[in-house]
């Protein structure tokens, strides 16, 4: 195990909130060369190939994109006098 890997394991285990959206951790833990953290949003981060990797992505990016599209549509409707 490399010392960088041990820092990555410790970094992942120390996360109390999803790094993408801030939702709280619901399950997590690790050992010498492995760690896993699952968050309330459904995101899951693991150690894979000696790096922190996403095994289940946080859906927040999609929610942000949908909110932006809704705002754009509302602005277009307001500009057209529909709303």
N, CA, C and O atoms as a Maestro MAE file, in Angstrom:
{
 s_m_m2io_version
 :::
 2.0.0
}

f_m_ct {
 s_m_title
 :::
 protein
 m_atom[332] {
  # First column is atom index #
  i_m_mmod_type
  r_m_x_coord
  r_m_y_coord
  r_m_z_coord
  i_m_residue_number
  s_m_chain_name
  s_m_pdb_residue_name
  s_m_pdb_atom_name
  i_m_atomic_number
  :::
  1 25 0.846 -1.179 0.000 1 A "UNK " " N  " 7
  2 3 0.000 0.000 0.000 1 A "UNK " " CA " 6
  3 2 0.887 1.238 0.000 1 A "UNK " " C  " 6
  4 15 1.864 1.319 0.745 1 A "UNK " " O  " 8
  5 25 0.538 2.184 -0.835 2 A "UNK " " N  " 7
  6 3 1.294 3.432 -0.878 2 A "UNK " " CA " 6
  7 2 0.813 4.374 0.211 2 A "UNK " " C  " 6
  8 15 -0.309 4.253 0.702 2 A "UNK " " O  " 8
  9 25 1.658 5.299 0.577 3 A "UNK " " N  " 7
  10 3 1.224 6.268 1.580 3 A "UNK " " CA " 6
  11 2 0.121 7.162 1.017 3 A "UNK " " C  " 6
  12 15 -0.747 7.608 1.767 3 A "UNK " " O  " 8
  13 25 0.138 7.432 -0.296 4 A "UNK " " N  " 7
  14 3 -0.934 8.217 -0.908 4 A "UNK " " CA " 6
  15 2 -2.266 7.488 -0.760 4 A "UNK " " C  " 6
  16 15 -3.284 8.122 -0.483 4 A "UNK " " O  " 8
  17 25 -2.278 6.174 -0.940 5 A "UNK " " N  " 7
  18 3 -3.501 5.406 -0.769 5 A "UNK " " CA " 6
  19 2 -4.032 5.543 0.650 5 A "UNK " " C  " 6
  20 15 -5.237 5.704 0.844 5 A "UNK " " O  " 8
  21 25 -3.162 5.481 1.635 6 A "UNK " " N  " 7
  22 3 -3.637 5.606 3.016 6 A "UNK " " CA " 6
  23 2 -4.243 6.978 3.257 6 A "UNK " " C  " 6
  24 15 -5.205 7.093 4.016 6 A "UNK " " O  " 8
  25 25 -3.711 8.020 2.634 7 A "UNK " " N  " 7
  26 3 -4.307 9.359 2.754 7 A "UNK " " CA " 6
  27 2 -5.673 9.397 2.077 7 A "UNK " " C  " 6
  28 15 -6.601 10.030 2.580 7 A "UNK " " O  " 8
  29 25 -5.795 8.724 0.944 8 A "UNK " " N  " 7
  30 3 -7.082 8.686 0.251 8 A "UNK " " CA " 6
  31 2 -8.125 7.942 1.077 8 A "UNK " " C  " 6
  32 15 -9.271 8.384 1.171 8 A "UNK " " O  " 8
  33 25 -7.742 6.825 1.671 9 A "UNK " " N  " 7
  34 3 -8.663 6.075 2.531 9 A "UNK " " CA " 6
  35 2 -9.113 6.947 3.688 9 A "UNK " " C  " 6
  36 15 -10.307 7.035 3.975 9 A "UNK " " O  " 8
  37 25 -8.168 7.589 4.350 10 A "UNK " " N  " 7
  38 3 -8.524 8.457 5.483 10 A "UNK " " CA " 6
  39 2 -9.408 9.618 5.050 10 A "UNK " " C  " 6
  40 15 -10.337 9.990 5.767 10 A "UNK " " O  " 8
  41 25 -9.130 10.191 3.889 11 A "UNK " " N  " 7
  42 3 -9.935 11.312 3.380 11 A "UNK " " CA " 6
  43 2 -11.371 10.864 3.133 11 A "UNK " " C  " 6
  44 15 -12.311 11.560 3.515 11 A "UNK " " O  " 8
  45 25 -11.545 9.711 2.498 12 A "UNK " " N  " 7
  46 3 -12.889 9.223 2.209 12 A "UNK " " CA " 6
  47 2 -13.645 8.876 3.495 12 A "UNK " " C  " 6
  48 15 -14.817 9.225 3.638 12 A "UNK " " O  " 8
  49 25 -12.991 8.203 4.412 13 A "UNK " " N  " 7
  50 3 -13.634 7.817 5.667 13 A "UNK " " CA " 6
  51 2 -14.024 9.051 6.482 13 A "UNK " " C  " 6
  52 15 -14.990 9.004 7.243 13 A "UNK " " O  " 8
  53 25 -13.297 10.136 6.336 14 A "UNK " " N  " 7
  54 3 -13.563 11.348 7.115 14 A "UNK " " CA " 6
  55 2 -14.745 12.158 6.593 14 A "UNK " " C  " 6
  56 15 -15.177 13.100 7.258 14 A "UNK " " O  " 8
  57 25 -15.279 11.817 5.422 15 A "UNK " " N  " 7
  58 3 -16.371 12.602 4.848 15 A "UNK " " CA " 6
  59 2 -17.668 12.369 5.613 15 A "UNK " " C  " 6
  60 15 -18.151 11.239 5.686 15 A "UNK " " O  " 8
  61 25 -18.224 13.409 6.173 16 A "UNK " " N  " 7
  62 3 -19.507 13.318 6.878 16 A "UNK " " CA " 6
  63 2 -20.665 13.724 5.970 16 A "UNK " " C  " 6
  64 15 -21.830 13.486 6.288 16 A "UNK " " O  " 8
  65 25 -20.329 14.340 4.836 17 A "UNK " " N  " 7
  66 3 -21.350 14.810 3.898 17 A "UNK " " CA " 6
  67 2 -20.913 14.503 2.476 17 A "UNK " " C  " 6
  68 15 -19.719 14.417 2.190 17 A "UNK " " O  " 8
  69 25 -21.886 14.338 1.587 18 A "UNK " " N  " 7
  70 3 -21.601 14.091 0.177 18 A "UNK " " CA " 6
  71 2 -20.776 15.247 -0.371 18 A "UNK " " C  " 6
  72 15 -21.171 16.403 -0.219 18 A "UNK " " O  " 8
  73 25 -19.651 14.968 -0.997 19 A "UNK " " N  " 7
  74 3 -18.834 16.048 -1.547 19 A "UNK " " CA " 6
  75 2 -19.498 16.794 -2.698 19 A "UNK " " C  " 6
  76 15 -19.068 17.893 -3.049 19 A "UNK " " O  " 8
  77 25 -20.539 16.214 -3.289 20 A "UNK " " N  " 7
  78 3 -21.218 16.875 -4.402 20 A "UNK " " CA " 6
  79 2 -22.378 17.746 -3.964 20 A "UNK " " C  " 6
  80 15 -22.552 18.851 -4.477 20 A "UNK " " O  " 8
  81 25 -23.196 17.250 -2.995 21 A "UNK " " N  " 7
  82 3 -24.405 17.996 -2.653 21 A "UNK " " CA " 6
  83 2 -24.554 18.323 -1.172 21 A "UNK " " C  " 6
  84 15 -25.404 19.131 -0.797 21 A "UNK " " O  " 8
  85 25 -23.740 17.706 -0.336 22 A "UNK " " N  " 7
  86 3 -23.787 18.020 1.087 22 A "UNK " " CA " 6
  87 2 -24.705 17.152 1.927 22 A "UNK " " C  " 6
  88 15 -24.795 17.354 3.138 22 A "UNK " " O  " 8
  89 25 -25.397 16.183 1.314 23 A "UNK " " N  " 7
  90 3 -26.256 15.287 2.096 23 A "UNK " " CA " 6
  91 2 -25.400 14.509 3.090 23 A "UNK " " C  " 6
  92 15 -24.216 14.272 2.851 23 A "UNK " " O  " 8
  93 25 -26.007 14.115 4.203 24 A "UNK " " N  " 7
  94 3 -25.261 13.448 5.266 24 A "UNK " " CA " 6
  95 2 -24.924 12.006 4.905 24 A "UNK " " C  " 6
  96 15 -25.583 11.374 4.079 24 A "UNK " " O  " 8
  97 25 -23.882 11.515 5.550 25 A "UNK " " N  " 7
  98 3 -23.466 10.126 5.354 25 A "UNK " " CA " 6
  99 2 -24.455 9.205 6.067 25 A "UNK " " C  " 6
  100 15 -24.933 9.520 7.157 25 A "UNK " " O  " 8
  101 25 -24.755 8.072 5.446 26 A "UNK " " N  " 7
  102 3 -25.634 7.106 6.098 26 A "UNK " " CA " 6
  103 2 -24.886 5.812 6.429 26 A "UNK " " C  " 6
  104 15 -25.325 5.036 7.278 26 A "UNK " " O  " 8
  105 25 -23.769 5.587 5.764 27 A "UNK " " N  " 7
  106 3 -22.972 4.401 6.037 27 A "UNK " " CA " 6
  107 2 -21.559 4.642 5.519 27 A "UNK " " C  " 6
  108 15 -21.371 5.194 4.435 27 A "UNK " " O  " 8
  109 25 -20.596 4.235 6.282 28 A "UNK " " N  " 7
  110 3 -19.224 4.401 5.829 28 A "UNK " " CA " 6
  111 2 -18.252 3.689 6.722 28 A "UNK " " C  " 6
  112 15 -18.557 3.343 7.864 28 A "UNK " " O  " 8
  113 25 -17.091 3.479 6.187 29 A "UNK " " N  " 7
  114 3 -16.034 2.846 6.953 29 A "UNK " " CA " 6
  115 2 -14.908 2.446 6.041 29 A "UNK " " C  " 6
  116 15 -14.991 2.597 4.822 29 A "UNK " " O  " 8
  117 25 -13.866 1.940 6.631 30 A "UNK " " N  " 7
  118 3 -12.727 1.543 5.827 30 A "UNK " " CA " 6
  119 2 -11.719 0.766 6.624 30 A "UNK " " C  " 6
  120 15 -11.870 0.531 7.823 30 A "UNK " " O  " 8
  121 25 -10.692 0.377 5.922 31 A "UNK " " N  " 7
  122 3 -9.611 -0.375 6.535 31 A "UNK " " CA " 6
  123 2 -8.284 0.177 6.061 31 A "UNK " " C  " 6
  124 15 -8.120 1.385 5.888 31 A "UNK " " O  " 8
  125 25 -7.351 -0.715 5.856 32 A "UNK " " N  " 7
  126 3 -6.011 -0.292 5.450 32 A "UNK " " CA " 6
  127 2 -5.997 0.190 4.006 32 A "UNK " " C  " 6
  128 15 -5.392 1.218 3.703 32 A "UNK " " O  " 8
  129 25 -6.655 -0.542 3.115 33 A "UNK " " N  " 7
  130 3 -6.599 -0.195 1.694 33 A "UNK " " CA " 6
  131 2 -7.973 -0.085 1.058 33 A "UNK " " C  " 6
  132 15 -8.081 -0.041 -0.167 33 A "UNK " " O  " 8
  133 25 -9.030 -0.039 1.868 34 A "UNK " " N  " 7
  134 3 -10.373 0.006 1.319 34 A "UNK " " CA " 6
  135 2 -11.240 0.931 2.148 34 A "UNK " " C  " 6
  136 15 -11.093 1.006 3.368 34 A "UNK " " O  " 8
  137 25 -12.142 1.634 1.486 35 A "UNK " " N  " 7
  138 3 -13.119 2.465 2.185 35 A "UNK " " CA " 6
  139 2 -14.345 2.598 1.293 35 A "UNK " " C  " 6
  140 15 -14.259 2.495 0.069 35 A "UNK " " O  " 8
  141 25 -15.479 2.826 1.929 36 A "UNK " " N  " 7
  142 3 -16.728 3.065 1.220 36 A "UNK " " CA " 6
  143 2 -17.553 4.052 2.042 36 A "UNK " " C  " 6
  144 15 -17.615 3.954 3.267 36 A "UNK " " O  " 8
  145 25 -18.175 4.989 1.367 37 A "UNK " " N  " 7
  146 3 -19.054 5.960 2.021 37 A "UNK " " CA " 6
  147 2 -20.314 6.106 1.185 37 A "UNK " " C  " 6
  148 15 -20.252 6.379 -0.013 37 A "UNK " " O  " 8
  149 25 -21.464 5.920 1.834 38 A "UNK " " N  " 7
  150 3 -22.759 6.058 1.178 38 A "UNK " " CA " 6
  151 2 -23.504 7.218 1.832 38 A "UNK " " C  " 6
  152 15 -23.519 7.348 3.056 38 A "UNK " " O  " 8
  153 25 -24.116 8.051 1.010 39 A "UNK " " N  " 7
  154 3 -24.751 9.271 1.496 39 A "UNK " " CA " 6
  155 2 -26.261 9.239 1.259 39 A "UNK " " C  " 6
  156 15 -26.751 8.463 0.438 39 A "UNK " " O  " 8
  157 25 -26.988 10.080 1.979 40 A "UNK " " N  " 7
  158 3 -28.447 10.113 1.927 40 A "UNK " " CA " 6
  159 2 -28.981 10.376 0.515 40 A "UNK " " C  " 6
  160 15 -30.093 9.957 0.196 40 A "UNK " " O  " 8
  161 25 -28.228 11.043 -0.311 41 A "UNK " " N  " 7
  162 3 -28.656 11.340 -1.683 41 A "UNK " " CA " 6
  163 2 -28.566 10.122 -2.592 41 A "UNK " " C  " 6
  164 15 -29.082 10.141 -3.709 41 A "UNK " " O  " 8
  165 25 -27.908 9.056 -2.116 42 A "UNK " " N  " 7
  166 3 -27.728 7.857 -2.924 42 A "UNK " " CA " 6
  167 2 -26.331 7.713 -3.484 42 A "UNK " " C  " 6
  168 15 -25.982 6.660 -4.017 42 A "UNK " " O  " 8
  169 25 -25.532 8.746 -3.371 43 A "UNK " " N  " 7
  170 3 -24.151 8.676 -3.873 43 A "UNK " " CA " 6
  171 2 -23.342 7.701 -3.037 43 A "UNK " " C  " 6
  172 15 -23.561 7.551 -1.835 43 A "UNK " " O  " 8
  173 25 -22.405 7.045 -3.698 44 A "UNK " " N  " 7
  174 3 -21.510 6.130 -3.006 44 A "UNK " " CA " 6
  175 2 -20.110 6.301 -3.575 44 A "UNK " " C  " 6
  176 15 -19.904 6.244 -4.787 44 A "UNK " " O  " 8
  177 25 -19.164 6.509 -2.689 45 A "UNK " " N  " 7
  178 3 -17.761 6.659 -3.063 45 A "UNK " " CA " 6
  179 2 -16.985 5.498 -2.462 45 A "UNK " " C  " 6
  180 15 -17.255 5.081 -1.335 45 A "UNK " " O  " 8
  181 25 -16.020 4.973 -3.214 46 A "UNK " " N  " 7
  182 3 -15.221 3.830 -2.771 46 A "UNK " " CA " 6
  183 2 -13.762 4.065 -3.138 46 A "UNK " " C  " 6
  184 15 -13.429 4.970 -3.903 46 A "UNK " " O  " 8
  185 25 -12.914 3.237 -2.580 47 A "UNK " " N  " 7
  186 3 -11.527 3.194 -3.032 47 A "UNK " " CA " 6
  187 2 -11.458 2.115 -4.106 47 A "UNK " " C  " 6
  188 15 -11.803 0.961 -3.851 47 A "UNK " " O  " 8
  189 25 -11.017 2.480 -5.293 48 A "UNK " " N  " 7
  190 3 -10.862 1.545 -6.405 48 A "UNK " " CA " 6
  191 2 -9.589 1.908 -7.160 48 A "UNK " " C  " 6
  192 15 -9.348 3.077 -7.461 48 A "UNK " " O  " 8
  193 25 -8.790 0.917 -7.457 49 A "UNK " " N  " 7
  194 3 -7.521 1.146 -8.156 49 A "UNK " " CA " 6
  195 2 -6.675 2.197 -7.455 49 A "UNK " " C  " 6
  196 15 -6.041 3.035 -8.097 49 A "UNK " " O  " 8
  197 25 -6.674 2.138 -6.132 50 A "UNK " " N  " 7
  198 3 -5.873 3.026 -5.287 50 A "UNK " " CA " 6
  199 2 -6.296 4.491 -5.333 50 A "UNK " " C  " 6
  200 15 -5.522 5.369 -4.951 50 A "UNK " " O  " 8
  201 25 -7.508 4.764 -5.793 51 A "UNK " " N  " 7
  202 3 -8.018 6.132 -5.841 51 A "UNK " " CA " 6
  203 2 -9.444 6.177 -5.302 51 A "UNK " " C  " 6
  204 15 -10.138 5.161 -5.261 51 A "UNK " " O  " 8
  205 25 -9.872 7.374 -4.888 52 A "UNK " " N  " 7
  206 3 -11.280 7.579 -4.531 52 A "UNK " " CA " 6
  207 2 -12.055 7.610 -5.842 52 A "UNK " " C  " 6
  208 15 -11.725 8.366 -6.756 52 A "UNK " " O  " 8
  209 25 -13.095 6.773 -5.921 53 A "UNK " " N  " 7
  210 3 -13.879 6.682 -7.145 53 A "UNK " " CA " 6
  211 2 -15.366 6.732 -6.801 53 A "UNK " " C  " 6
  212 15 -15.765 6.459 -5.669 53 A "UNK " " O  " 8
  213 25 -16.166 7.080 -7.785 54 A "UNK " " N  " 7
  214 3 -17.622 7.113 -7.631 54 A "UNK " " CA " 6
  215 2 -18.171 5.767 -8.071 54 A "UNK " " C  " 6
  216 15 -17.950 5.346 -9.206 54 A "UNK " " O  " 8
  217 25 -18.889 5.086 -7.178 55 A "UNK " " N  " 7
  218 3 -19.548 3.847 -7.593 55 A "UNK " " CA " 6
  219 2 -21.025 4.091 -7.896 55 A "UNK " " C  " 6
  220 15 -21.624 3.379 -8.702 55 A "UNK " " O  " 8
  221 25 -21.607 5.100 -7.249 56 A "UNK " " N  " 7
  222 3 -22.975 5.549 -7.550 56 A "UNK " " CA " 6
  223 2 -22.941 7.070 -7.503 56 A "UNK " " C  " 6
  224 15 -22.712 7.640 -6.436 56 A "UNK " " O  " 8
  225 25 -23.161 7.741 -8.628 57 A "UNK " " N  " 7
  226 3 -23.054 9.200 -8.638 57 A "UNK " " CA " 6
  227 2 -24.177 9.909 -7.878 57 A "UNK " " C  " 6
  228 15 -25.293 9.399 -7.774 57 A "UNK " " O  " 8
  229 25 -23.868 11.057 -7.367 58 A "UNK " " N  " 7
  230 3 -24.854 11.914 -6.714 58 A "UNK " " CA " 6
  231 2 -25.786 12.462 -7.790 58 A "UNK " " C  " 6
  232 15 -25.316 12.963 -8.812 58 A "UNK " " O  " 8
  233 25 -27.083 12.376 -7.580 59 A "UNK " " N  " 7
  234 3 -28.013 12.886 -8.588 59 A "UNK " " CA " 6
  235 2 -28.129 14.410 -8.600 59 A "UNK " " C  " 6
  236 15 -28.871 14.953 -9.419 59 A "UNK " " O  " 8
  237 25 -27.432 15.101 -7.733 60 A "UNK " " N  " 7
  238 3 -27.609 16.549 -7.618 60 A "UNK " " CA " 6
  239 2 -27.336 17.273 -8.925 60 A "UNK " " C  " 6
  240 15 -27.986 18.279 -9.209 60 A "UNK " " O  " 8
  241 25 -26.409 16.802 -9.716 61 A "UNK " " N  " 7
  242 3 -26.124 17.458 -10.993 61 A "UNK " " CA " 6
  243 2 -27.346 17.489 -11.889 61 A "UNK " " C  " 6
  244 15 -27.605 18.498 -12.545 61 A "UNK " " O  " 8
  245 25 -28.094 16.414 -11.927 62 A "UNK " " N  " 7
  246 3 -29.309 16.353 -12.736 62 A "UNK " " CA " 6
  247 2 -30.384 17.277 -12.187 62 A "UNK " " C  " 6
  248 15 -31.112 17.914 -12.949 62 A "UNK " " O  " 8
  249 25 -30.484 17.349 -10.859 63 A "UNK " " N  " 7
  250 3 -31.463 18.245 -10.242 63 A "UNK " " CA " 6
  251 2 -31.123 19.703 -10.537 63 A "UNK " " C  " 6
  252 15 -32.016 20.509 -10.798 63 A "UNK " " O  " 8
  253 25 -29.854 20.038 -10.497 64 A "UNK " " N  " 7
  254 3 -29.425 21.405 -10.803 64 A "UNK " " CA " 6
  255 2 -29.729 21.730 -12.261 64 A "UNK " " C  " 6
  256 15 -30.203 22.824 -12.566 64 A "UNK " " O  " 8
  257 25 -29.461 20.791 -13.158 65 A "UNK " " N  " 7
  258 3 -29.735 21.014 -14.580 65 A "UNK " " CA " 6
  259 2 -31.235 21.182 -14.827 65 A "UNK " " C  " 6
  260 15 -31.640 22.064 -15.584 65 A "UNK " " O  " 8
  261 25 -32.055 20.350 -14.199 66 A "UNK " " N  " 7
  262 3 -33.504 20.463 -14.371 66 A "UNK " " CA " 6
  263 2 -34.011 21.795 -13.841 66 A "UNK " " C  " 6
  264 15 -34.866 22.426 -14.464 66 A "UNK " " O  " 8
  265 25 -33.494 22.226 -12.702 67 A "UNK " " N  " 7
  266 3 -33.906 23.517 -12.140 67 A "UNK " " CA " 6
  267 2 -33.535 24.657 -13.088 67 A "UNK " " C  " 6
  268 15 -34.315 25.591 -13.275 67 A "UNK " " O  " 8
  269 25 -32.352 24.579 -13.682 68 A "UNK " " N  " 7
  270 3 -31.929 25.624 -14.627 68 A "UNK " " CA " 6
  271 2 -32.842 25.638 -15.850 68 A "UNK " " C  " 6
  272 15 -33.232 26.707 -16.319 68 A "UNK " " O  " 8
  273 25 -33.183 24.464 -16.368 69 A "UNK " " N  " 7
  274 3 -34.087 24.407 -17.525 69 A "UNK " " CA " 6
  275 2 -35.458 24.962 -17.180 69 A "UNK " " C  " 6
  276 15 -36.064 25.658 -17.995 69 A "UNK " " O  " 8
  277 25 -35.960 24.666 -15.981 70 A "UNK " " N  " 7
  278 3 -37.250 25.205 -15.553 70 A "UNK " " CA " 6
  279 2 -37.211 26.723 -15.449 70 A "UNK " " C  " 6
  280 15 -38.158 27.400 -15.849 70 A "UNK " " O  " 8
  281 25 -36.107 27.263 -14.909 71 A "UNK " " N  " 7
  282 3 -35.970 28.724 -14.818 71 A "UNK " " CA " 6
  283 2 -35.926 29.350 -16.207 71 A "UNK " " C  " 6
  284 15 -36.553 30.382 -16.443 71 A "UNK " " O  " 8
  285 25 -35.188 28.730 -17.130 72 A "UNK " " N  " 7
  286 3 -35.103 29.251 -18.501 72 A "UNK " " CA " 6
  287 2 -36.465 29.227 -19.180 72 A "UNK " " C  " 6
  288 15 -36.838 30.184 -19.860 72 A "UNK " " O  " 8
  289 25 -37.215 28.135 -18.999 73 A "UNK " " N  " 7
  290 3 -38.541 28.035 -19.610 73 A "UNK " " CA " 6
  291 2 -39.484 29.084 -19.027 73 A "UNK " " C  " 6
  292 15 -40.259 29.698 -19.761 73 A "UNK " " O  " 8
  293 25 -39.422 29.293 -17.702 74 A "UNK " " N  " 7
  294 3 -40.254 30.303 -17.076 74 A "UNK " " CA " 6
  295 2 -39.910 31.702 -17.578 74 A "UNK " " C  " 6
  296 15 -40.797 32.526 -17.800 74 A "UNK " " O  " 8
  297 25 -38.622 31.963 -17.754 75 A "UNK " " N  " 7
  298 3 -38.190 33.259 -18.275 75 A "UNK " " CA " 6
  299 2 -38.683 33.458 -19.707 75 A "UNK " " C  " 6
  300 15 -39.131 34.545 -20.070 75 A "UNK " " O  " 8
  301 25 -38.597 32.397 -20.520 76 A "UNK " " N  " 7
  302 3 -39.088 32.475 -21.908 76 A "UNK " " CA " 6
  303 2 -40.590 32.721 -21.927 76 A "UNK " " C  " 6
  304 15 -41.084 33.521 -22.722 76 A "UNK " " O  " 8
  305 25 -41.319 32.029 -21.046 77 A "UNK " " N  " 7
  306 3 -42.773 32.218 -20.974 77 A "UNK " " CA " 6
  307 2 -43.122 33.626 -20.517 77 A "UNK " " C  " 6
  308 15 -44.046 34.240 -21.052 77 A "UNK " " O  " 8
  309 25 -42.397 34.141 -19.539 78 A "UNK " " N  " 7
  310 3 -42.651 35.501 -19.055 78 A "UNK " " CA " 6
  311 2 -42.369 36.518 -20.162 78 A "UNK " " C  " 6
  312 15 -43.117 37.478 -20.348 78 A "UNK " " O  " 8
  313 25 -41.284 36.291 -20.886 79 A "UNK " " N  " 7
  314 3 -40.931 37.205 -21.988 79 A "UNK " " CA " 6
  315 2 -42.012 37.198 -23.074 79 A "UNK " " C  " 6
  316 15 -42.259 38.222 -23.712 79 A "UNK " " O  " 8
  317 25 -42.652 36.050 -23.283 80 A "UNK " " N  " 7
  318 3 -43.702 35.927 -24.283 80 A "UNK " " CA " 6
  319 2 -45.056 36.375 -23.745 80 A "UNK " " C  " 6
  320 15 -46.036 36.416 -24.489 80 A "UNK " " O  " 8
  321 25 -45.117 36.714 -22.442 81 A "UNK " " N  " 7
  322 3 -46.358 37.179 -21.851 81 A "UNK " " CA " 6
  323 2 -47.329 36.075 -21.463 81 A "UNK " " C  " 6
  324 15 -48.499 36.340 -21.186 81 A "UNK " " O  " 8
  325 25 -46.851 34.854 -21.444 82 A "UNK " " N  " 7
  326 3 -47.710 33.718 -21.116 82 A "UNK " " CA " 6
  327 2 -47.960 33.619 -19.617 82 A "UNK " " C  " 6
  328 15 -49.040 33.212 -19.189 82 A "UNK " " O  " 8
  329 25 -46.972 33.988 -18.829 83 A "UNK " " N  " 7
  330 3 -47.091 33.848 -17.371 83 A "UNK " " CA " 6
  331 2 -47.384 35.196 -16.758 83 A "UNK " " C  " 6
  332 15 -47.523 35.303 -15.540 83 A "UNK " " O  " 8
  :::
 }
 m_bond[331] {
  # First column is bond index #
  i_m_from
  i_m_to
  i_m_order
  :::
  1 1 2 1
  2 2 3 1
  3 3 4 2
  4 3 5 1
  5 5 6 1
  6 6 7 1
  7 7 8 2
  8 7 9 1
  9 9 10 1
  10 10 11 1
  11 11 12 2
  12 11 13 1
  13 13 14 1
  14 14 15 1
  15 15 16 2
  16 15 17 1
  17 17 18 1
  18 18 19 1
  19 19 20 2
  20 19 21 1
  21 21 22 1
  22 22 23 1
  23 23 24 2
  24 23 25 1
  25 25 26 1
  26 26 27 1
  27 27 28 2
  28 27 29 1
  29 29 30 1
  30 30 31 1
  31 31 32 2
  32 31 33 1
  33 33 34 1
  34 34 35 1
  35 35 36 2
  36 35 37 1
  37 37 38 1
  38 38 39 1
  39 39 40 2
  40 39 41 1
  41 41 42 1
  42 42 43 1
  43 43 44 2
  44 43 45 1
  45 45 46 1
  46 46 47 1
  47 47 48 2
  48 47 49 1
  49 49 50 1
  50 50 51 1
  51 51 52 2
  52 51 53 1
  53 53 54 1
  54 54 55 1
  55 55 56 2
  56 55 57 1
  57 57 58 1
  58 58 59 1
  59 59 60 2
  60 59 61 1
  61 61 62 1
  62 62 63 1
  63 63 64 2
  64 63 65 1
  65 65 66 1
  66 66 67 1
  67 67 68 2
  68 67 69 1
  69 69 70 1
  70 70 71 1
  71 71 72 2
  72 71 73 1
  73 73 74 1
  74 74 75 1
  75 75 76 2
  76 75 77 1
  77 77 78 1
  78 78 79 1
  79 79 80 2
  80 79 81 1
  81 81 82 1
  82 82 83 1
  83 83 84 2
  84 83 85 1
  85 85 86 1
  86 86 87 1
  87 87 88 2
  88 87 89 1
  89 89 90 1
  90 90 91 1
  91 91 92 2
  92 91 93 1
  93 93 94 1
  94 94 95 1
  95 95 96 2
  96 95 97 1
  97 97 98 1
  98 98 99 1
  99 99 100 2
  100 99 101 1
  101 101 102 1
  102 102 103 1
  103 103 104 2
  104 103 105 1
  105 105 106 1
  106 106 107 1
  107 107 108 2
  108 107 109 1
  109 109 110 1
  110 110 111 1
  111 111 112 2
  112 111 113 1
  113 113 114 1
  114 114 115 1
  115 115 116 2
  116 115 117 1
  117 117 118 1
  118 118 119 1
  119 119 120 2
  120 119 121 1
  121 121 122 1
  122 122 123 1
  123 123 124 2
  124 123 125 1
  125 125 126 1
  126 126 127 1
  127 127 128 2
  128 127 129 1
  129 129 130 1
  130 130 131 1
  131 131 132 2
  132 131 133 1
  133 133 134 1
  134 134 135 1
  135 135 136 2
  136 135 137 1
  137 137 138 1
  138 138 139 1
  139 139 140 2
  140 139 141 1
  141 141 142 1
  142 142 143 1
  143 143 144 2
  144 143 145 1
  145 145 146 1
  146 146 147 1
  147 147 148 2
  148 147 149 1
  149 149 150 1
  150 150 151 1
  151 151 152 2
  152 151 153 1
  153 153 154 1
  154 154 155 1
  155 155 156 2
  156 155 157 1
  157 157 158 1
  158 158 159 1
  159 159 160 2
  160 159 161 1
  161 161 162 1
  162 162 163 1
  163 163 164 2
  164 163 165 1
  165 165 166 1
  166 166 167 1
  167 167 168 2
  168 167 169 1
  169 169 170 1
  170 170 171 1
  171 171 172 2
  172 171 173 1
  173 173 174 1
  174 174 175 1
  175 175 176 2
  176 175 177 1
  177 177 178 1
  178 178 179 1
  179 179 180 2
  180 179 181 1
  181 181 182 1
  182 182 183 1
  183 183 184 2
  184 183 185 1
  185 185 186 1
  186 186 187 1
  187 187 188 2
  188 187 189 1
  189 189 190 1
  190 190 191 1
  191 191 192 2
  192 191 193 1
  193 193 194 1
  194 194 195 1
  195 195 196 2
  196 195 197 1
  197 197 198 1
  198 198 199 1
  199 199 200 2
  200 199 201 1
  201 201 202 1
  202 202 203 1
  203 203 204 2
  204 203 205 1
  205 205 206 1
  206 206 207 1
  207 207 208 2
  208 207 209 1
  209 209 210 1
  210 210 211 1
  211 211 212 2
  212 211 213 1
  213 213 214 1
  214 214 215 1
  215 215 216 2
  216 215 217 1
  217 217 218 1
  218 218 219 1
  219 219 220 2
  220 219 221 1
  221 221 222 1
  222 222 223 1
  223 223 224 2
  224 223 225 1
  225 225 226 1
  226 226 227 1
  227 227 228 2
  228 227 229 1
  229 229 230 1
  230 230 231 1
  231 231 232 2
  232 231 233 1
  233 233 234 1
  234 234 235 1
  235 235 236 2
  236 235 237 1
  237 237 238 1
  238 238 239 1
  239 239 240 2
  240 239 241 1
  241 241 242 1
  242 242 243 1
  243 243 244 2
  244 243 245 1
  245 245 246 1
  246 246 247 1
  247 247 248 2
  248 247 249 1
  249 249 250 1
  250 250 251 1
  251 251 252 2
  252 251 253 1
  253 253 254 1
  254 254 255 1
  255 255 256 2
  256 255 257 1
  257 257 258 1
  258 258 259 1
  259 259 260 2
  260 259 261 1
  261 261 262 1
  262 262 263 1
  263 263 264 2
  264 263 265 1
  265 265 266 1
  266 266 267 1
  267 267 268 2
  268 267 269 1
  269 269 270 1
  270 270 271 1
  271 271 272 2
  272 271 273 1
  273 273 274 1
  274 274 275 1
  275 275 276 2
  276 275 277 1
  277 277 278 1
  278 278 279 1
  279 279 280 2
  280 279 281 1
  281 281 282 1
  282 282 283 1
  283 283 284 2
  284 283 285 1
  285 285 286 1
  286 286 287 1
  287 287 288 2
  288 287 289 1
  289 289 290 1
  290 290 291 1
  291 291 292 2
  292 291 293 1
  293 293 294 1
  294 294 295 1
  295 295 296 2
  296 295 297 1
  297 297 298 1
  298 298 299 1
  299 299 300 2
  300 299 301 1
  301 301 302 1
  302 302 303 1
  303 303 304 2
  304 303 305 1
  305 305 306 1
  306 306 307 1
  307 307 308 2
  308 307 309 1
  309 309 310 1
  310 310 311 1
  311 311 312 2
  312 311 313 1
  313 313 314 1
  314 314 315 1
  315 315 316 2
  316 315 317 1
  317 317 318 1
  318 318 319 1
  319 319 320 2
  320 319 321 1
  321 321 322 1
  322 322 323 1
  323 323 324 2
  324 323 325 1
  325 325 326 1
  326 326 327 1
  327 327 328 2
  328 327 329 1
  329 329 330 1
  330 330 331 1
  331 331 332 2
  :::
 }
}
